[in-house]
């Protein structure tokens, strides 16, 4: 992911992290990465899979709360 555009964005600089537009973009990218990690787990009955799904669902509630 190219972070230089966020460093050059005046709104991101003002907010100190990401502006609203870029925050949504970064969150969508992170969601895609998390989903792809979960999909790579082949044994859906494994504790690793259950933990990954639980973490993904919890991250959605955190992202959606902001």
PARO-693607 format. One record per residue: residue in three letters; x, y, z of N, C-alpha, C, O in turn. Coordinates in steps of 0.001 Angstrom, whole numbers. Example, Ala and Ser with C-alpha at 12.3 -4.5 7.8 and 13.67 -1.06 7.14 Angstrom:
PARO-693607
@r: Ala, npx: 13190, npy: -5690, npz: 7800, capx: 12300, capy: -4500, capz: 7800, cpx: 13200, cpy: -3300, cpz: 7800, opx: 14236, opy: -3319, opz: 8465 .
@r: Ser, npx: 12850, npy: -2250, npz: 7080, capx: 13670, capy: -1060, capz: 7140, cpx: 12900, cpy: 30, cpz: 7870, opx: 13409, opy: 1138, opz: 8039 .
***
This chain:
PARO-693607
@r: Unk, npx: 850, npy: -1174, npz: 0, capx: 0, capy: 0, capz: 0, cpx: 895, cpy: 1235, cpz: 0, opx: 1889, opy: 1300, opz: 723 .
@r: Unk, npx: 528, npy: 2197, npz: -813, capx: 1311, capy: 3422, capz: -947, cpx: 834, cpy: 4448, cpz: 83, opx: -240, opy: 5035, opz: -49 .
@r: Unk, npx: 1656, npy: 4644, npz: 1103, capx: 1289, capy: 5581, capz: 2171, cpx: 1685, cpy: 7021, cpz: 1857, opx: 1292, opy: 7933, opz: 2584 .
@r: Unk, npx: 2447, npy: 7244, npz: 802, capx: 2914, capy: 8602, capz: 510, cpx: 1768, cpy: 9560, cpz: 211, opx: 1858, opy: 10750, opz: 512 .
@r: Unk, npx: 688, npy: 9046, npz: -382, capx: -435, capy: 9945, capz: -685, cpx: -1082, cpy: 10474, cpz: 592, opx: -1616, opy: 11584, opz: 604 .
@r: Unk, npx: -1036, npy: 9688, npz: 1663, capx: -1593, capy: 10151, capz: 2934, cpx: -688, cpy: 11198, cpz: 3569, opx: -1163, opy: 12128, opz: 4221 .
@r: Unk, npx: 599, npy: 11044, npz: 3378, capx: 1538, capy: 12018, capz: 3916, cpx: 1425, cpy: 13356, cpz: 3189, opx: 1717, opy: 14411, opz: 3752 .
@r: Unk, npx: 998, npy: 13293, npz: 1933, capx: 889, capy: 14513, capz: 1139, cpx: -495, cpy: 15152, cpz: 1201, opx: -678, opy: 16268, opz: 716 .
@r: Unk, npx: -1445, npy: 14481, npz: 1774, capx: -2817, capy: 14995, capz: 1868, cpx: -2893, cpy: 16033, cpz: 2987, opx: -2576, opy: 15719, opz: 4134 .
@r: Unk, npx: -3306, npy: 17261, npz: 2674, capx: -3403, capy: 18300, capz: 3706, cpx: -4390, cpy: 17949, cpz: 4824, opx: -4150, opy: 18277, opz: 5986 .
@r: Unk, npx: -5500, npy: 17283, npz: 4478, capx: -6486, capy: 16908, capz: 5495, cpx: -5931, cpy: 15851, cpz: 6439, opx: -6192, opy: 15890, opz: 7641 .
@r: Unk, npx: -5162, npy: 14901, npz: 5895, capx: -4523, capy: 13886, capz: 6743, cpx: -3486, cpy: 14536, cpz: 7656, opx: -3382, opy: 14189, opz: 8833 .
@r: Unk, npx: -2730, npy: 15469, npz: 7114, capx: -1726, capy: 16159, capz: 7917, cpx: -2384, cpy: 16926, cpz: 9052, opx: -1879, opy: 16943, opz: 10175 .
@r: Unk, npx: -3506, npy: 17556, npz: 8757, capx: -4215, capy: 18345, capz: 9772, cpx: -4781, cpy: 17452, cpz: 10880, opx: -4730, opy: 17803, opz: 12059 .
@r: Unk, npx: -5323, npy: 16293, npz: 10485, capx: -5931, capy: 15411, capz: 11486, cpx: -4884, cpy: 14660, cpz: 12297, opx: -5166, opy: 14214, opz: 13409 .
@r: Unk, npx: -3691, npy: 14516, npz: 11760, capx: -2628, capy: 13828, capz: 12474, cpx: -2540, cpy: 12350, cpz: 12151, opx: -1586, opy: 11687, opz: 12558 .
@r: Unk, npx: -3520, npy: 11818, npz: 11423, capx: -3468, capy: 10415, capz: 11029, cpx: -4050, cpy: 10281, cpz: 9631, opx: -3317, opy: 10392, opz: 8648 .
@r: Unk, npx: -5332, npy: 10048, npz: 9521, capx: -5995, capy: 9953, capz: 8225, cpx: -7234, cpy: 10829, cpz: 8236, opx: -7939, opy: 10916, opz: 9241 .
@r: Unk, npx: -7494, npy: 11481, npz: 7103, capx: -8751, capy: 12209, capz: 6965, cpx: -9860, cpy: 11178, cpz: 6784, opx: -9575, opy: 9989, opz: 6636 .
@r: Unk, npx: -11103, npy: 11607, npz: 6793, capx: -12238, capy: 10691, capz: 6719, cpx: -12185, cpy: 9853, cpz: 5439, opx: -12395, opy: 8641, opz: 5490 .
@r: Unk, npx: -11912, npy: 10469, npz: 4314, capx: -11863, capy: 9760, capz: 3035, cpx: -10776, cpy: 8685, cpz: 3057, opx: -11023, opy: 7537, opz: 2686 .
@r: Unk, npx: -9595, npy: 9056, npz: 3485, capx: -8478, capy: 8111, capz: 3482, cpx: -8599, cpy: 7063, cpz: 4581, opx: -8125, opy: 5939, opz: 4419 .
@r: Unk, npx: -9224, npy: 7416, npz: 5689, capx: -9436, capy: 6437, capz: 6761, cpx: -10305, cpy: 5292, cpz: 6248, opx: -10025, opy: 4123, opz: 6515 .
@r: Unk, npx: -11353, npy: 5632, npz: 5516, capx: -12228, capy: 4603, capz: 4943, cpx: -11462, cpy: 3731, cpz: 3956, opx: -11652, opy: 2515, opz: 3915 .
@r: Unk, npx: -10609, npy: 4346, npz: 3174, capx: -9804, capy: 3617, capz: 2195, cpx: -8850, cpy: 2641, cpz: 2887, opx: -8720, opy: 1491, opz: 2468 .
@r: Unk, npx: -8191, npy: 3100, npz: 3936, capx: -7258, capy: 2260, capz: 4682, cpx: -8012, cpy: 1127, cpz: 5375, opx: -7556, opy: -16, opz: 5362 .
@r: Unk, npx: -9146, npy: 1431, npz: 5972, capx: -9941, capy: 398, capz: 6640, cpx: -10413, cpy: -659, cpz: 5655, opx: -10400, opy: -1847, opz: 5978 .
@r: Unk, npx: -10828, npy: -254, npz: 4460, capx: -11262, capy: -1216, capz: 3444, cpx: -10101, cpy: -2116, cpz: 3043, opx: -10286, opy: -3318, opz: 2852 .
@r: Unk, npx: -8919, npy: -1551, npz: 2914, capx: -7736, capy: -2335, capz: 2563, cpx: -7403, cpy: -3329, cpz: 3673, opx: -7072, opy: -4482, opz: 3395 .
@r: Unk, npx: -7488, npy: -2891, npz: 4917, capx: -7223, capy: -3783, capz: 6040, cpx: -8254, cpy: -4912, cpz: 6108, opx: -7909, opy: -6053, opz: 6414 .
@r: Unk, npx: -9497, npy: -4598, npz: 5827, capx: -10543, capy: -5629, capz: 5816, cpx: -10244, cpy: -6683, cpz: 4754, opx: -10385, opy: -7880, opz: 5002 .
@r: Unk, npx: -9832, npy: -6235, npz: 3573, capx: -9497, capy: -7167, capz: 2493, cpx: -8354, cpy: -8085, cpz: 2911, opx: -8388, opy: -9286, opz: 2642 .
@r: Unk, npx: -7351, npy: -7525, npz: 3563, capx: -6221, capy: -8337, capz: 4021, cpx: -6654, cpy: -9363, cpz: 5049, opx: -6235, opy: -10519, opz: 4988 .
@r: Unk, npx: -7487, npy: -8952, npz: 5993, capx: -7963, capy: -9868, capz: 7029, cpx: -8804, cpy: -10987, cpz: 6422, opx: -8660, opy: -12149, opz: 6800 .
@r: Unk, npx: -9670, npy: -10643, npz: 5495, capx: -10513, capy: -11647, capz: 4854, cpx: -9661, cpy: -12638, cpz: 4076, opx: -9909, opy: -13842, opz: 4123 .
@r: Unk, npx: -8656, npy: -12136, npz: 3360, capx: -7804, capy: -13054, capz: 2595, cpx: -7025, cpy: -13980, cpz: 3519, opx: -6794, opy: -15138, opz: 3173 .
@r: Unk, npx: -6614, npy: -13489, npz: 4699, capx: -5942, capy: -14357, capz: 5669, cpx: -6875, cpy: -15460, cpz: 6147, opx: -6463, opy: -16614, opz: 6259 .
@r: Unk, npx: -8116, npy: -15120, npz: 6427, capx: -9082, capy: -16102, capz: 6900, cpx: -9355, cpy: -17136, cpz: 5806, opx: -9456, opy: -18330, opz: 6089 .
@r: Unk, npx: -9474, npy: -16682, npz: 4565, capx: -9781, capy: -17600, capz: 3466, cpx: -8644, cpy: -18579, cpz: 3182, opx: -8874, opy: -19634, opz: 2592 .
@r: Unk, npx: -7432, npy: -18245, npz: 3590, capx: -6300, capy: -19144, capz: 3380, cpx: -6288, cpy: -20312, cpz: 4359, opx: -5591, opy: -21302, opz: 4136 .
@r: Unk, npx: -7050, npy: -20204, npz: 5433, capx: -7122, capy: -21292, capz: 6418, cpx: -8057, cpy: -22352, cpz: 5852, opx: -9246, opy: -22103, opz: 5651 .
@r: Unk, npx: -7513, npy: -23526, npz: 5600, capx: -8282, capy: -24587, capz: 4939, cpx: -9164, cpy: -25385, cpz: 5893, opx: -10236, opy: -25843, opz: 5497 .
@r: Unk, npx: -8745, npy: -25557, npz: 7112, capx: -9498, capy: -26369, capz: 8072, cpx: -10466, cpy: -25475, cpz: 8838, opx: -10101, opy: -24840, opz: 9828 .
@r: Unk, npx: -11713, npy: -25438, npz: 8359, capx: -12677, capy: -24513, capz: 8966, cpx: -13150, cpy: -24965, cpz: 10341, opx: -13856, opy: -24226, opz: 11027 .
@r: Unk, npx: -12769, npy: -26161, npz: 10747, capx: -13120, capy: -26631, capz: 12080, cpx: -12024, cpy: -26387, cpz: 13096, opx: -12169, opy: -26728, opz: 14270 .
@r: Unk, npx: -10930, npy: -25800, npz: 12649, capx: -9788, capy: -25607, capz: 13537, cpx: -9982, cpy: -24411, cpz: 14460, opx: -10701, opy: -23472, opz: 14120 .
@r: Unk, npx: -9341, npy: -24444, npz: 15629, capx: -9392, capy: -23289, capz: 16531, cpx: -8798, cpy: -22033, cpz: 15884, opx: -9227, opy: -20918, opz: 16180 .
@r: Unk, npx: -7819, npy: -22215, npz: 15008, capx: -7208, capy: -21073, capz: 14310, cpx: -8257, cpy: -20364, cpz: 13451, opx: -8316, opy: -19134, opz: 13429 .
@r: Unk, npx: -9069, npy: -21127, npz: 12755, capx: -10104, capy: -20552, capz: 11907, cpx: -11154, cpy: -19816, cpz: 12748, opx: -11550, opy: -18694, opz: 12433 .
@r: Unk, npx: -11588, npy: -20468, npz: 13812, capx: -12588, capy: -19859, capz: 14695, cpx: -12045, cpy: -18553, cpz: 15274, opx: -12758, opy: -17551, opz: 15324 .
@r: Unk, npx: -10791, npy: -18563, npz: 15708, capx: -10165, capy: -17366, capz: 16260, cpx: -10084, cpy: -16263, cpz: 15197, opx: -10347, opy: -15097, opz: 15490 .
@r: Unk, npx: -9719, npy: -16636, npz: 13960, capx: -9611, capy: -15653, capz: 12884, cpx: -10968, cpy: -15036, cpz: 12561, opx: -11067, opy: -13826, opz: 12356 .
@r: Unk, npx: -12008, npy: -15857, npz: 12513, capx: -13357, capy: -15345, capz: 12234, cpx: -13817, cpy: -14419, cpz: 13358, opx: -14376, opy: -13351, opz: 13105 .
@r: Unk, npx: -13577, npy: -14837, npz: 14592, capx: -13975, capy: -14006, capz: 15735, cpx: -13254, cpy: -12654, cpz: 15687, opx: -13866, opy: -11610, opz: 15914 .
@r: Unk, npx: -11962, npy: -12682, npz: 15391, capx: -11192, capy: -11439, capz: 15293, cpx: -11696, cpy: -10551, cpz: 14174, opx: -11767, opy: -9331, opz: 14324 .
@r: Unk, npx: -12046, npy: -11164, npz: 13051, capx: -12569, capy: -10391, capz: 11926, cpx: -13888, cpy: -9724, cpz: 12292, opx: -14088, opy: -8545, opz: 12003 .
@r: Unk, npx: -14781, npy: -10466, npz: 12921, capx: -16063, capy: -9891, capz: 13331, cpx: -15889, cpy: -8779, cpz: 14359, opx: -16584, opy: -7765, opz: 14300 .
@r: Unk, npx: -14979, npy: -8962, npz: 15289, capx: -14721, capy: -7916, capz: 16284, cpx: -14140, cpy: -6670, cpz: 15625, opx: -14468, opy: -5549, opz: 16015 .
@r: Unk, npx: -13276, npy: -6861, npz: 14626, capx: -12691, capy: -5703, capz: 13947, cpx: -13757, cpy: -4921, cpz: 13197, opx: -13681, opy: -3695, opz: 13121 .
@r: Unk, npx: -14757, npy: -5611, npz: 12638, capx: -15838, capy: -4905, capz: 11961, cpx: -16604, cpy: -4032, cpz: 12940, opx: -16964, opy: -2903, opz: 12606 .
@r: Unk, npx: -16856, npy: -4527, npz: 14129, capx: -17594, capy: -3725, capz: 15106, cpx: -16781, cpy: -2521, cpz: 15554, opx: -17346, opy: -1459, opz: 15816 .
@r: Unk, npx: -15466, npy: -2669, npz: 15645, capx: -14603, capy: -1536, capz: 16007, cpx: -14576, cpy: -523, cpz: 14885, opx: -14728, opy: 674, opz: 15129 .
@r: Unk, npx: -14382, npy: -990, npz: 13637, capx: -14333, capy: -73, capz: 12498, cpx: -15644, cpy: 648, cpz: 12315, opx: -15657, opy: 1848, opz: 12037 .
@r: Unk, npx: -16757, npy: -66, npz: 12466, capx: -18064, capy: 543, capz: 12241, cpx: -18451, cpy: 1506, cpz: 13355, opx: -19282, opy: 2389, opz: 13144 .
@r: Unk, npx: -17869, npy: 1351, npz: 14522, capx: -18174, capy: 2252, capz: 15649, cpx: -17539, cpy: 3615, cpz: 15446, opx: -18012, opy: 4610, opz: 15995 .
@r: Unk, npx: -16479, npy: 3668, npz: 14667, capx: -15782, capy: 4932, capz: 14437, cpx: -16382, cpy: 5566, cpz: 13238, opx: -15962, opy: 6651, opz: 12837 .
***
